[in-house]
Amino acid sequence: MLEQGSMKLGIVGVGAVGAATAMTVVLRGHARDLVLIDKDAARAKAVATDMHYGVPLSPLMTVREGDYEDLEGAGLVVITAGINEKAGGATDRSDPAGRLRLLDTNVKVFEDIVPQIVKVAPDAVILVATNPPEPLVEVARQLAGHERVMSTSTALDSLRFRVHLAKRLGVSPVYVQANVIAEHGTFSVFLWSSVRIGGMPLESVLAKRNIDFEGFRKAIEEEVRYANITIIEGTGASQYGIGMVVGRVAEIILRDERAVIPVGSHNPEYGVTLSLPSVVGQAGVIEVLQPEMTEEERAGLMRSAERLREVTRKYLR
């Protein structure tokens, strides 16, 4: 088994998201040894070399390109490899499939990657950042043969929710409590009933300001659901927000923080991977919490679970 607080971290896939994740890890400085792996070895070497020159500005660590053998002893391996939304044709706001269009291609990528990870780092937590994350956790846990597999899932959606709420209300997002659950996709569920602004229920804040809830809700949900497409239309890839989230989740795992964040893991109750507020530490997801929900929110969660079970079924033995 791994020693407490193993500080080796591997990132498989050094594209836009992988590089942004690596930068976050270097800046936050909570890995001692960062190994970058990519099918394009020259790219991994170039990114590692580029970042290595900035290491003197961060807590002491090594950043290096490597191969799967170099993951031996890693406490965490992040998978960011796979086709992205733009290349995979998942940028149509009217397409209900959304990120699920990427699943067939990325399952094949995982079938190559995951066995190689498990062979050399059998005790590592596997953190999935590739889209669509929830079905890919199901695929990865089957390939890995263990349950230490999780995804960032709706952690980013929840941050986007907080940011857009804060912007419209003119407050700092630090003081907005809000979660998105279920899936990082078109069937995500916004927990409006538990939104708090500095501890005050959102409903009370809106009433005080004479803001119509339904119009407010519709506008924010649209902004959050399609934030990735808006970004891709400008830059070609949504990478920095997710890179920052993955880096933060990696830190939580490596430091065994037991932080509570909305992330994805296999949920026996629903028979599929779903994103719910979870206690996260060195072993990955330690406990899944069940937030209070309205009947509408719970029904949305059930619809998402049913859809994910349906799309995942054909990939599981």
MOSUL-V509846 format. One record per backbone hydrogen bond with DSSP energy under -1.0 kcal/mol. CO is the residue of the C=O (numbers start at 1). NH is the residue of the N-H. If there is no record, write none. Layout:
# MOSUL-V509846
co=CO nh=NH
co=CO nh=NH
This chain:
# MOSUL-V509846
co=3 nh=6
co=7 nh=32
co=7 nh=33
co=8 nh=75
co=8 nh=76
co=9 nh=35
co=10 nh=78
co=11 nh=37
co=12 nh=80
co=12 nh=81
co=15 nh=19
co=16 nh=20
co=17 nh=21
co=18 nh=22
co=19 nh=23
co=20 nh=24
co=21 nh=25
co=22 nh=26
co=23 nh=27
co=24 nh=28
co=25 nh=29
co=32 nh=62
co=33 nh=9
co=34 nh=64
co=35 nh=11
co=36 nh=66
co=37 nh=13
co=39 nh=41
co=40 nh=44
co=41 nh=45
co=42 nh=46
co=43 nh=47
co=44 nh=48
co=45 nh=49
co=46 nh=50
co=47 nh=51
co=48 nh=52
co=49 nh=53
co=51 nh=54
co=52 nh=55
co=54 nh=57
co=55 nh=58
co=62 nh=34
co=64 nh=36
co=67 nh=70
co=68 nh=71
co=69 nh=72
co=71 nh=74
co=75 nh=125
co=76 nh=10
co=77 nh=127
co=78 nh=12
co=79 nh=129
co=84 nh=88
co=85 nh=90
co=86 nh=89
co=92 nh=95
co=97 nh=100
co=98 nh=101
co=99 nh=102
co=100 nh=103
co=102 nh=106
co=103 nh=107
co=104 nh=108
co=105 nh=109
co=106 nh=110
co=107 nh=111
co=109 nh=113
co=110 nh=114
co=113 nh=117
co=114 nh=118
co=115 nh=119
co=117 nh=121
co=121 nh=124
co=125 nh=77
co=126 nh=150
co=127 nh=79
co=128 nh=152
co=132 nh=136
co=133 nh=137
co=134 nh=138
co=135 nh=139
co=136 nh=140
co=137 nh=141
co=138 nh=142
co=139 nh=143
co=140 nh=144
co=141 nh=145
co=147 nh=149
co=148 nh=126
co=150 nh=128
co=151 nh=264
co=152 nh=155
co=154 nh=158
co=155 nh=159
co=156 nh=160
co=157 nh=161
co=158 nh=162
co=159 nh=163
co=160 nh=164
co=161 nh=165
co=162 nh=166
co=163 nh=167
co=164 nh=168
co=165 nh=169
co=166 nh=170
co=166 nh=171
co=172 nh=175
co=173 nh=176
co=175 nh=198
co=177 nh=196
co=179 nh=191
co=181 nh=183
co=181 nh=189
co=182 nh=275
co=183 nh=185
co=185 nh=188
co=189 nh=181
co=190 nh=192
co=191 nh=194
co=192 nh=195
co=195 nh=202
co=196 nh=177
co=197 nh=200
co=200 nh=197
co=201 nh=205
co=202 nh=206
co=203 nh=207
co=204 nh=208
co=205 nh=209
co=206 nh=211
co=207 nh=210
co=212 nh=216
co=213 nh=217
co=214 nh=218
co=215 nh=219
co=216 nh=220
co=217 nh=221
co=218 nh=222
co=219 nh=223
co=220 nh=224
co=221 nh=225
co=222 nh=226
co=224 nh=227
co=226 nh=230
co=227 nh=231
co=228 nh=232
co=229 nh=233
co=231 nh=234
co=231 nh=235
co=232 nh=236
co=239 nh=243
co=240 nh=244
co=241 nh=245
co=242 nh=246
co=243 nh=247
co=244 nh=248
co=245 nh=249
co=246 nh=250
co=247 nh=251
co=248 nh=252
co=249 nh=253
co=250 nh=254
co=251 nh=255
co=252 nh=257
co=253 nh=256
co=259 nh=280
co=261 nh=278
co=263 nh=276
co=264 nh=151
co=265 nh=274
co=267 nh=270
co=267 nh=271
co=267 nh=272
co=272 nh=267
co=274 nh=265
co=275 nh=182
co=276 nh=263
co=277 nh=289
co=278 nh=261
co=279 nh=286
co=279 nh=287
co=280 nh=258
co=280 nh=259
co=281 nh=284
co=284 nh=281
co=287 nh=279
co=294 nh=298
co=295 nh=299
co=296 nh=300
co=297 nh=301
co=298 nh=302
co=299 nh=303
co=300 nh=304
co=301 nh=305
co=302 nh=306
co=303 nh=307
co=304 nh=308
co=305 nh=309
co=306 nh=310
co=307 nh=311
co=308 nh=312
co=309 nh=313
co=312 nh=315
co=313 nh=316
